[in-house]
Amino acid sequence: MSASLLFAFVIAYFVLLLGVAKVAGKNSNNMSFFIGNKNSNWMLVAFGMIGTSLSGVTFVSVPGAVGIDSFHYLQITLGYLIGYLAIAYVLLPIYYKLNLTSIYYYLENRLGMGAYKTGASFFILSRTLGATARLYLVVKILQVFILDNMGIPFWATTIVILVMILLYTYEGGVKTIVWTDTLQTSGMLLGLIICSIYIMSNLHLSVVGAWQAMEAKGIANVFDMNVNNKSFFLKQIIGGAFVTLTMTGLDQEMMQKNISVKTLKDAQKNMVTIGFTMLFAISLFLFLGGLLNLYAAQNNVTAAGDTLFPTLALHHMPPYISIIFILALISALFPSADGAITALTSSFCIDMIGMQKKLDWDESKRKKIRQRVHLGFAFIFLLLVMVFKWIDNKSIIDLILKIASYTYGPLLGLFAFGILTQRQIKDRWAFLPCFIAPLLCLLLDYLQPYFFGATPGSFRIGQELLIINGLFTFLGLLLISSSNSEKK
């Protein structure tokens, strides 16, 4: 199929998205931008958040990794479910009790202004890096398989996509995203199912037959029982639980949508629903990954990793599958990028500028500043996508999880200290443990061969690095704390 025709379908999809956004964002104001006026339907939020959680990285990297890691990613997803339950019944009651616009207000309320600013800063760093890594992967695929053939440079593609995102989030924010994410999640999951059905039909396999073929090929193993491996099942499950607890429960982007639901009970139903749905959706992605490996072997295709799915869909399958793949990929891209820019704008305006506390600012001034911040983050996204192009990491999902281990650890430590202890900290030093902990983790990661051996099969720290980072932060906060009866 020609690149021009595929590009035309991308434009048509965006026009549809823009139409939905225009209707959904009608009569929006700052509160609808930030938290949707706390009137979002929990079922729409739950369904749309699936798309945000999965993203283009899941759509491409998870199936692509099956050839190397089998179904081990499902172990992390089992941990996700535990994390979602913890968010629903530990964190959400706190957020709703305090009636938060930004979840980092909790840190100010419990630990002080220094902890509040530090937590918000780490969120901004974490989400900016993670979202731009996800955006880079999808832009790269569009570039290599469509736009290079049209003579469009990478930087221009990135700018156009960011402009598209700005057009439908600029006014409505969360109020708009709740609806557009629902549309996009539907497109992504539909594409996943259609591609799976096509491959099974082409290979003349039933679901059971496909599973048996994957087992015979050795790519259907779920649980890794080798304690030395990074993918050891307990490491993955525990790590997955903490990844969700931090990347969802302590993340303003994810919680911004969740606290836009009217009641705590509905918000909890939303979170539990996401947990079980994610488990099902990731299972489908892994099953598709197995099918792609079978299909590639039959057609003598050597592509692997992040390039496996796009190579097969765009060069070795019928034109209608190519169209479905591109539309599903775009559907996977926008929920993660649009929500990130909106949440980063919200956090910077509320947490860093203190917009909600500027009583002398009228609505028009607040809106003007919010829009400038929105544009500013779009520009930062552009710069960082170009940096990721320069780095050109071969497995973006591994890179994102590594970034999360370093940048979400301090958030985990801050919230854990606030919830699990009654102690007060020397607030002006709150940033110090949060800065030192990731550096210690970086050193620990680098020194693993010296601590555990450099031979193949030696023990390696995996997803638990996030927990260690949080523990270092917690201990650091403990050192600068005192009991309530003592003076700060």
C-alpha positions as CSV (number, residue, x, y, z in Angstrom):
1,M,0.0,0.0,0.0
2,S,1.3,3.5,-0.9
3,A,2.6,5.8,1.8
4,S,0.3,8.6,0.6
5,L,-2.8,6.5,1.0
6,L,-1.8,5.5,4.6
7,F,-1.1,9.1,5.4
8,A,-4.6,10.1,4.1
9,F,-6.2,7.6,6.6
10,V,-4.1,9.1,9.4
11,I,-5.4,12.6,8.5
12,A,-9.0,11.3,8.3
13,Y,-8.7,9.7,11.7
14,F,-7.4,13.0,13.2
15,V,-10.3,15.0,11.7
16,L,-12.7,12.5,13.4
17,L,-10.8,12.9,16.7
18,L,-10.9,16.7,16.4
19,G,-14.6,16.6,15.8
20,V,-15.2,14.6,19.0
21,A,-12.9,16.9,20.9
22,K,-14.8,20.0,19.7
23,V,-18.1,18.6,20.9
24,A,-16.7,17.3,24.2
25,G,-14.8,20.4,25.0
26,K,-17.6,22.9,24.5
27,N,-17.9,25.6,27.2
28,S,-14.7,24.4,28.9
29,N,-13.0,26.4,31.7
30,N,-9.9,25.9,33.8
31,M,-11.6,23.5,36.2
32,S,-12.8,21.3,33.3
33,F,-9.3,21.4,31.9
34,F,-7.7,20.3,35.1
35,I,-10.2,17.8,36.6
36,G,-13.2,17.7,34.2
37,N,-15.4,19.6,36.8
38,K,-15.4,16.3,38.8
39,N,-18.3,15.1,36.7
40,S,-16.7,12.4,34.4
41,N,-18.5,9.1,33.9
42,W,-16.4,6.4,35.7
43,M,-17.0,3.8,32.9
44,L,-15.7,6.2,30.3
45,V,-12.7,7.1,32.4
46,A,-11.9,3.4,33.1
47,F,-12.1,2.5,29.4
48,G,-10.1,5.5,28.3
49,M,-7.4,5.0,30.9
50,I,-6.7,1.5,29.5
51,G,-5.5,3.3,26.3
52,T,-3.4,5.7,28.4
53,S,-1.8,2.8,30.3
54,L,-1.1,0.7,27.3
55,S,0.1,3.3,24.8
56,G,1.9,2.8,21.5
57,V,4.8,1.2,23.3
58,T,2.6,-1.7,24.5
59,F,1.1,-2.0,21.0
60,V,4.5,-2.5,19.4
61,S,7.1,-3.5,22.1
62,V,5.1,-6.0,24.1
63,P,4.3,-8.3,21.1
64,G,7.8,-7.7,19.7
65,A,9.4,-8.9,22.9
66,V,7.7,-12.3,23.0
67,G,10.3,-13.8,20.7
68,I,13.0,-13.1,23.3
69,D,11.1,-13.0,26.7
70,S,8.2,-15.4,25.9
71,F,5.1,-14.3,28.0
72,H,7.1,-13.1,31.0
73,Y,5.6,-9.7,30.7
74,L,2.3,-11.2,32.0
75,Q,4.1,-11.6,35.4
76,I,4.4,-7.8,35.6
77,T,0.7,-7.5,34.6
78,L,-0.3,-9.7,37.6
79,G,1.6,-7.2,39.7
80,Y,-0.3,-4.4,38.0
81,L,-3.5,-5.9,39.3
82,I,-2.2,-5.8,42.9
83,G,-1.1,-2.2,42.4
84,Y,-4.5,-1.1,41.1
85,L,-6.2,-2.7,44.1
86,A,-3.8,-0.8,46.5
87,I,-4.6,2.5,44.7
88,A,-8.3,1.9,44.9
89,Y,-8.4,1.2,48.6
90,V,-5.4,3.0,50.0
91,L,-4.7,6.1,47.9
92,L,-8.0,7.1,46.5
93,P,-9.7,7.5,49.9
94,I,-6.9,9.9,50.9
95,Y,-7.3,11.9,47.7
96,Y,-11.1,12.2,47.9
97,K,-11.1,13.0,51.6
98,L,-8.8,16.0,50.9
99,N,-10.8,16.9,47.7
100,L,-7.6,17.3,45.8
101,T,-7.1,19.0,42.4
102,S,-3.4,17.9,42.4
103,I,-2.5,14.8,44.3
104,Y,0.7,16.4,45.4
105,Y,-1.3,18.7,47.7
106,Y,-1.3,15.7,50.0
107,L,2.5,16.1,50.4
108,E,2.1,19.8,51.4
109,N,-0.7,18.9,53.8
110,R,1.3,16.1,55.4
111,L,5.0,17.0,55.1
112,G,5.3,20.6,54.0
113,M,5.9,22.9,51.0
114,G,9.4,21.5,50.3
115,A,8.1,17.9,50.0
116,Y,5.2,19.2,47.9
117,K,7.4,21.0,45.4
118,T,9.9,18.1,45.3
119,G,7.1,15.5,44.6
120,A,5.6,17.6,41.9
121,S,9.0,18.2,40.3
122,F,9.7,14.5,40.2
123,F,6.4,13.9,38.6
124,I,7.1,16.5,35.9
125,L,10.5,14.9,35.2
126,S,9.1,11.3,35.2
127,R,6.1,11.9,33.0
128,T,8.0,14.2,30.6
129,L,10.7,11.5,30.0
130,G,8.3,8.6,29.9
131,A,5.8,10.3,27.6
132,T,8.4,11.5,25.1
133,A,10.0,8.0,24.9
134,R,6.6,6.6,24.0
135,L,5.9,9.4,21.5
136,Y,9.3,8.8,19.9
137,L,8.6,5.1,19.2
138,V,5.4,5.8,17.3
139,V,6.9,8.8,15.4
140,K,9.8,6.5,14.5
141,I,7.5,3.9,13.1
142,L,5.4,6.4,11.1
143,Q,8.6,7.9,9.8
144,V,10.3,4.7,8.7
145,F,7.3,3.0,7.2
146,I,5.4,5.9,5.7
147,L,6.8,9.4,5.8
148,D,10.4,8.7,4.7
149,N,8.9,7.6,1.4
150,M,7.2,11.0,1.2
151,G,10.4,12.9,1.9
152,I,9.1,14.3,5.2
153,P,11.8,14.7,7.8
154,F,11.6,13.3,11.3
155,W,11.5,16.7,13.0
156,A,8.5,17.8,10.8
157,T,6.6,14.6,11.6
158,T,7.1,15.2,15.3
159,I,5.9,18.9,15.1
160,V,2.8,17.9,13.1
161,I,1.8,15.2,15.6
162,L,2.3,17.6,18.6
163,V,0.3,20.3,16.8
164,M,-2.5,17.7,16.3
165,I,-2.4,16.9,20.0
166,L,-2.5,20.6,20.9
167,L,-5.5,21.3,18.7
168,Y,-7.8,19.0,20.6
169,T,-6.4,19.4,24.1
170,Y,-5.8,23.2,24.1
171,E,-9.2,24.2,25.4
172,G,-10.9,21.2,26.9
173,G,-8.1,19.3,28.8
174,V,-9.4,16.4,30.9
175,K,-13.0,17.1,29.9
176,T,-12.0,16.5,26.3
177,I,-9.5,13.6,26.9
178,V,-12.1,11.5,28.7
179,W,-14.0,11.2,25.4
180,T,-11.2,11.1,22.9
181,D,-9.3,8.4,24.9
182,T,-12.5,6.3,24.8
183,L,-12.5,6.5,21.0
184,Q,-8.8,5.8,20.8
185,T,-8.8,2.9,23.1
186,S,-11.6,1.3,21.0
187,G,-9.5,1.8,17.9
188,M,-6.4,0.2,19.4
189,L,-8.2,-2.9,20.9
190,L,-10.2,-3.4,17.7
191,G,-6.9,-3.3,15.6
192,L,-5.4,-5.8,18.0
193,I,-8.3,-8.3,17.6
194,I,-8.5,-7.9,13.8
195,C,-4.8,-8.5,13.3
196,S,-4.9,-11.6,15.6
197,I,-7.9,-13.0,13.7
198,Y,-6.2,-12.4,10.3
199,I,-3.0,-14.2,11.3
200,M,-4.8,-17.2,12.8
201,S,-6.9,-17.5,9.6
202,N,-3.8,-17.2,7.4
203,L,-2.0,-19.9,9.4
204,H,-5.1,-22.1,9.6
205,L,-4.9,-22.2,13.4
206,S,-7.5,-22.0,16.1
207,V,-6.8,-20.3,19.5
208,V,-5.8,-23.7,21.0
209,G,-3.8,-24.7,17.9
210,A,-2.0,-21.3,18.0
211,W,-1.1,-21.8,21.7
212,Q,0.2,-25.3,21.0
213,A,2.4,-24.0,18.1
214,M,3.8,-21.2,20.4
215,E,4.6,-23.8,23.1
216,A,6.3,-26.0,20.5
217,K,8.4,-22.9,19.5
218,G,9.3,-22.2,23.1
219,I,7.7,-18.7,23.3
220,A,4.7,-19.4,25.5
221,N,6.4,-19.6,28.9
222,V,4.7,-17.3,31.5
223,F,6.6,-17.8,34.7
224,D,10.4,-17.6,35.0
225,M,11.5,-19.7,38.0
226,N,15.2,-18.7,37.9
227,V,15.8,-16.4,40.9
228,N,18.9,-14.9,39.3
229,N,17.1,-13.6,36.3
230,K,15.7,-10.1,36.1
231,S,12.4,-11.8,34.9
232,F,12.1,-14.1,38.0
233,F,8.4,-14.2,38.7
234,L,8.5,-12.8,42.2
235,K,10.6,-9.9,41.1
236,Q,8.3,-9.2,38.2
237,I,5.1,-9.4,40.2
238,I,6.3,-7.3,43.1
239,G,8.0,-4.9,40.8
240,G,4.8,-4.6,38.7
241,A,2.7,-3.9,41.7
242,F,5.0,-1.0,42.7
243,V,5.3,0.3,39.1
244,T,1.5,0.6,39.0
245,L,1.3,2.1,42.5
246,T,3.8,4.8,41.4
247,M,3.2,5.3,37.7
248,T,-0.6,5.4,38.2
249,G,-1.4,6.0,41.9
250,L,1.3,8.7,42.4
251,D,1.1,10.1,38.9
252,Q,-0.9,13.3,38.3
253,E,-1.8,12.3,34.7
254,M,-3.5,9.1,35.7
255,M,-5.1,10.3,38.9
256,Q,-6.2,13.6,37.2
257,K,-8.6,11.6,35.2
258,N,-9.6,9.3,38.1
259,I,-10.4,12.2,40.5
260,S,-12.5,13.8,37.8
261,V,-15.1,11.1,38.7
262,K,-17.8,12.4,41.0
263,T,-17.7,9.9,43.9
264,L,-15.0,7.8,45.7
265,K,-17.0,4.6,45.2
266,D,-17.2,5.2,41.4
267,A,-13.5,6.0,41.3
268,Q,-12.7,2.7,43.1
269,K,-14.9,0.8,40.6
270,N,-13.0,2.5,37.8
271,M,-9.6,1.4,39.3
272,V,-10.6,-2.2,39.9
273,T,-12.1,-2.4,36.4
274,I,-8.9,-1.2,34.9
275,G,-6.8,-3.8,36.8
276,F,-8.8,-6.8,35.5
277,T,-9.2,-5.3,32.0
278,M,-5.4,-4.6,31.8
279,L,-4.7,-8.2,32.6
280,F,-7.0,-9.3,29.8
281,A,-5.6,-6.7,27.3
282,I,-2.0,-7.5,28.0
283,S,-2.8,-11.2,27.5
284,L,-4.2,-10.4,24.1
285,F,-1.1,-8.4,23.2
286,L,1.2,-11.3,24.2
287,F,-0.9,-13.8,22.3
288,L,-0.6,-11.5,19.3
289,G,3.2,-11.4,19.8
290,G,3.2,-15.2,19.7
291,L,1.2,-15.2,16.5
292,L,3.5,-12.6,14.9
293,N,6.5,-14.8,15.6
294,L,4.7,-17.8,14.0
295,Y,3.7,-15.7,11.0
296,A,7.2,-14.3,10.6
297,A,8.8,-17.8,10.7
298,Q,6.4,-19.0,8.0
299,N,7.2,-16.0,5.8
300,N,11.0,-16.0,6.4
301,V,10.9,-12.6,8.0
302,T,13.9,-11.8,10.3
303,A,12.6,-8.6,11.9
304,A,12.4,-8.7,15.7
305,G,11.6,-6.5,18.7
306,D,9.9,-3.2,18.1
307,T,10.2,-3.6,14.3
308,L,8.5,-7.0,14.1
309,F,4.8,-5.9,14.2
310,P,5.1,-2.9,11.8
311,T,7.3,-4.8,9.3
312,L,4.8,-7.7,9.1
313,A,1.7,-5.4,9.1
314,L,2.9,-3.0,6.5
315,H,5.0,-5.2,4.2
316,H,3.7,-8.8,4.5
317,M,-0.1,-8.5,5.1
318,P,-3.0,-7.2,3.0
319,P,-3.6,-3.5,2.5
320,Y,-6.6,-3.4,4.9
321,I,-4.4,-4.8,7.7
322,S,-1.9,-2.1,7.0
323,I,-4.6,0.5,7.4
324,I,-5.9,-1.1,10.6
325,F,-2.4,-1.3,12.0
326,I,-1.6,2.4,11.3
327,L,-5.0,3.6,12.7
328,A,-4.6,1.4,15.8
329,L,-1.0,2.6,16.3
330,I,-2.2,6.2,16.1
331,S,-5.0,5.3,18.5
332,A,-2.4,4.0,20.9
333,L,-0.2,7.1,20.5
334,F,-2.6,9.9,21.3
335,P,-4.0,8.7,24.7
336,S,-0.5,8.6,26.2
337,A,0.8,11.9,24.7
338,D,-2.3,14.0,25.1
339,G,-2.9,13.1,28.7
340,A,0.8,13.7,29.5
341,I,0.9,17.2,28.1
342,T,-2.4,18.0,29.8
343,A,-1.3,16.6,33.2
344,L,2.1,18.3,33.0
345,T,0.4,21.6,32.2
346,S,-2.0,21.1,35.2
347,S,0.8,20.1,37.6
348,F,3.0,23.0,36.6
349,C,0.2,25.5,36.8
350,I,-1.2,24.2,40.1
351,D,1.9,22.8,41.9
352,M,4.8,25.0,40.6
353,I,3.1,28.3,39.9
354,G,0.3,28.0,42.5
355,M,-2.4,29.1,40.2
356,Q,-5.2,28.0,42.5
357,K,-3.8,30.2,45.3
358,K,-3.5,33.4,43.1
359,L,-6.8,34.9,44.2
360,D,-6.0,38.2,42.4
361,W,-5.9,36.4,39.0
362,D,-9.1,36.4,37.0
363,E,-10.2,33.5,34.8
364,S,-8.8,35.1,31.6
365,K,-5.4,35.5,33.1
366,R,-5.4,31.9,34.4
367,K,-6.4,30.6,31.0
368,K,-3.7,32.6,29.2
369,I,-1.0,31.4,31.5
370,R,-2.2,27.8,31.3
371,Q,-2.2,27.9,27.5
372,R,1.4,29.3,27.4
373,V,2.5,26.5,29.7
374,H,0.7,24.0,27.5
375,L,2.6,25.3,24.5
376,G,5.9,25.2,26.5
377,F,5.5,21.5,27.3
378,A,4.8,20.7,23.6
379,F,8.1,22.4,22.8
380,I,9.9,20.4,25.4
381,F,8.3,17.2,24.0
382,L,9.7,18.1,20.6
383,L,13.2,18.6,22.0
384,L,13.2,15.3,23.9
385,V,11.8,13.3,21.1
386,M,14.8,14.4,19.0
387,V,17.1,13.4,21.9
388,F,15.5,9.9,22.0
389,K,16.0,9.7,18.2
390,W,19.7,10.4,18.8
391,I,19.9,7.7,21.6
392,D,17.9,5.3,19.4
393,N,17.3,2.6,22.1
394,K,16.2,-0.7,20.6
395,S,13.6,-1.6,23.3
396,I,11.6,1.4,24.4
397,I,9.6,-0.5,27.0
398,D,12.7,-1.5,28.8
399,L,13.9,2.1,28.7
400,I,10.6,3.4,30.1
401,L,10.6,1.0,33.0
402,K,14.3,1.9,33.7
403,I,13.3,5.6,33.7
404,A,10.4,4.9,36.1
405,S,12.8,3.1,38.5
406,Y,14.9,6.2,38.9
407,T,12.3,9.0,38.8
408,Y,9.3,7.5,40.5
409,G,11.3,6.1,43.5
410,P,11.4,9.4,45.3
411,L,7.6,9.8,44.9
412,L,7.2,6.3,46.4
413,G,9.4,7.2,49.3
414,L,7.6,10.6,50.0
415,F,4.1,9.2,49.9
416,A,5.1,6.0,51.9
417,F,6.7,8.2,54.6
418,G,3.6,10.4,54.8
419,I,1.2,7.5,55.0
420,L,3.1,5.0,57.1
421,T,4.6,7.4,59.7
422,Q,3.4,10.2,61.9
423,R,6.8,11.9,61.9
424,Q,7.5,15.4,60.6
425,I,10.5,16.3,58.4
426,K,12.8,19.3,58.2
427,D,10.9,20.5,55.2
428,R,13.7,22.7,53.7
429,W,15.8,19.5,53.3
430,A,13.1,17.4,51.7
431,F,14.7,17.5,48.2
432,L,18.0,16.0,49.5
433,P,17.0,12.4,50.1
434,C,14.9,12.5,46.9
435,F,18.0,13.6,44.9
436,I,20.5,11.3,46.5
437,A,18.4,8.1,46.4
438,P,18.3,7.8,42.5
439,L,22.1,8.5,42.4
440,L,22.6,5.6,44.9
441,C,20.4,3.4,42.7
442,L,22.4,4.4,39.6
443,L,25.6,3.4,41.4
444,L,24.1,0.1,42.6
445,D,22.9,-0.7,39.1
446,Y,26.4,0.0,37.7
447,L,28.1,-2.1,40.4
448,Q,25.9,-5.2,40.1
449,P,28.6,-7.2,38.3
450,Y,31.0,-6.5,41.1
451,F,28.4,-7.4,43.8
452,F,26.7,-10.4,42.2
453,G,29.3,-11.6,39.7
454,A,29.8,-10.9,36.0
455,T,29.2,-14.4,34.6
456,P,26.1,-15.3,32.6
457,G,23.3,-16.4,35.0
458,S,24.5,-14.2,37.9
459,F,21.9,-12.5,40.1
460,R,20.6,-9.2,38.7
461,I,18.3,-6.6,40.2
462,G,15.2,-6.0,38.0
463,Q,12.0,-4.1,38.6
464,E,12.7,-4.1,42.3
465,L,15.2,-1.2,41.7
466,L,12.1,1.1,42.0
467,I,11.4,-0.3,45.5
468,I,15.0,0.1,46.5
469,N,14.9,3.7,45.3
470,G,11.8,4.3,47.4
471,L,13.4,2.7,50.4
472,F,16.5,4.9,50.1
473,T,14.3,7.9,49.9
474,F,12.2,6.8,52.9
475,L,15.4,6.2,55.0
476,G,16.7,9.6,54.0
477,L,13.5,11.3,55.1
478,L,13.7,9.4,58.3
479,L,17.1,10.9,59.0
480,I,15.8,14.4,58.6
481,S,12.6,13.8,60.6
482,S,11.5,14.2,64.2
483,S,8.5,13.1,66.2
484,N,5.4,15.3,66.3
485,S,6.3,16.2,69.9
486,E,9.6,17.7,68.8
487,K,10.1,21.0,67.2
488,K,10.9,20.9,63.4
